[in-house]
Amino acid sequence: MTFKSGRHFLQIPGPTNVPDRILRAMDRPTIDHRGPAFADMALEILAGIKGIFKTKQPVIIYPASGTGAWEAALVNTLSPGDRVLMFETGQFATLWQKVAGRLGLDAELVAGDWRSGVDAGAVRARLEDDVGHAIKAVCAVHNETSTGVTSDIAAIRKAMNKAGHPALLMVDTISSLASIDFRHDEWGVDVTVAGSQKGLMMPPGLSFNAVSEKALTATEKSTFAKSYWRWDDMLAANDKGFFPYTPATNLLYGLKESLAMLNEEGLPNVFARHDRLAEATRRAVAAWGLEVLCQNPAEYSSTLTAVLMPVGQDADAFRKLVLERFDMSLGNGLGKVAGKVFRIGHLGDFNDLMLAGTLFGIEKGLRLFGINSAQGGVDAAMDYLDGG
Ligand SMILES: *Cc1c(COP(=O)(O)O)cnc(C)c1O
C-alpha cells in the first residue's frame, strides 16, 4: 500500500465515521463496573437512550453486534416452533430470517423484489388468513441497508390492528435509529432492535432491544433456552445502574457522548440533515445517468443510496478503483445484488462538505472507470444544497 495522506472516507452505510468527540470520550481509564461512578453513568445513559427510541419503556444494551440483538428479540419472547412472519426486503431481512430458522422458529419469508419495502396490505391479508393466530410475531426491517429502501412501520402496525391479530411487532432499526424518524411507543412496536455503529456514530460493539409491556409479558411464556440474552437478569441489574456481566464500559462512555451530541443538534434537525443530504445524493446519481435501486420515492432511504451500475459493469471493480485512487470505501452489493450495485452511506457524523467530497470521488471514479455519462452530479447536488 502506498502512503495515503488526509482522512480516509468511510462512506459505507455502517460502521460510520466516528466523530472525534466520541473517540476522545472513550479514551479514558476503564472504571469499576460495580462501583458508584459507573452506576451514575449507566442510569443516565439508560434513561437518555429512551428518547432516541421515543419510548418510555426499558431499553436493553448488550455488548454485542446487531445480530445478537436480533437473536435476543426472538429468544426472549417466543418458543421453539413458533411461526414468525418476515418480509424479503433485502439481505438483512433474509439474514434475520436465517437466525430465526436456526433457532428453530417456523420463519415464513414473504418473497420480495429487493427494490421495495414491506407492503402493509400484504401484512394485513396474511394475518387475516391466519385465523388460528399461529403467527406469533411480525418482523420488519425499517431501513433495508442492502437496498436503501425503507418500510412504513406505522402502516404495518395499522395493518396488524385492522386484521385484529395479536402477533408481536419486531423492527430492526440498525441503520435508521438516530437518522430517520422512528417511534417505538407511538407506532406500537414490541421489540426494536438497534446497533451502535450506524446512526449513533459509535464504533461497533453495542446493540439494543427496546421492549414494550406486551413483549415483557410474552417472556413469561417463552420456553427458549437462553442465558446471555435474558432480559429479566438485565432489567433487574439495570434498575440499580448495573449489568449482569461486564459491560463494554468504554463504549458506554462513547454512547454518553453520542446522546449528548444528538441532543445538542436535536433529533428533528438530525433527521432533516439526513433527508437533505440523501436528496442531494439522489440528484447527483440522476445527473450521472444512473438509477437508484429503490423504486418508490416514498420509500427512499435517508441514510444510504444503492446505485445500480450500468448493465455489464462490475460494481466491485469500480469500488476497488475508488478505494485505490481516492481512499474512499463505498458499500458493496450484498446477496442478490452483489456486483450490481454500490452503496453510498450518508449517515451519522456527516455534512455538506463530506458529501461533496464523497460525490466528487464517485463522479471522478465513474469517469476513470469509463462511464462517461458521469458528469455534473456534484453540481446538481450543490445546486440542491444551495437552495436548502
Ligand atoms: C448493519 C445491519 C445489521 C447487522 O448488524 P451487525 O452489527 O453486523 O450484526 C442488521 N440489520 C441491518 C438493517 C443493518 O443495517
The ligand as a Gaussian input file, in Angstrom:
#p B3LYP/6-31G(d) Opt

LIG

0 1
 C      -25.770000      -3.456000       9.879000
 C      -27.089000      -4.112000       9.942000
 C      -27.287000      -5.344000      10.580000
 C      -26.140000      -6.174000      11.097000
 O      -25.699000      -5.796000      12.307000
 P      -24.332000      -6.394000      12.875000
 O      -23.932000      -5.338000      13.861000
 O      -23.376000      -6.520000      11.712000
 O      -24.608000      -7.685000      13.500000
 C      -28.564000      -5.838000      10.662000
 N      -29.613000      -5.185000      10.138000
 C      -29.468000      -4.021000       9.484000
 C      -30.666000      -3.345000       8.909000
 C      -28.206000      -3.450000       9.369000
 O      -28.043000      -2.293000       8.708000

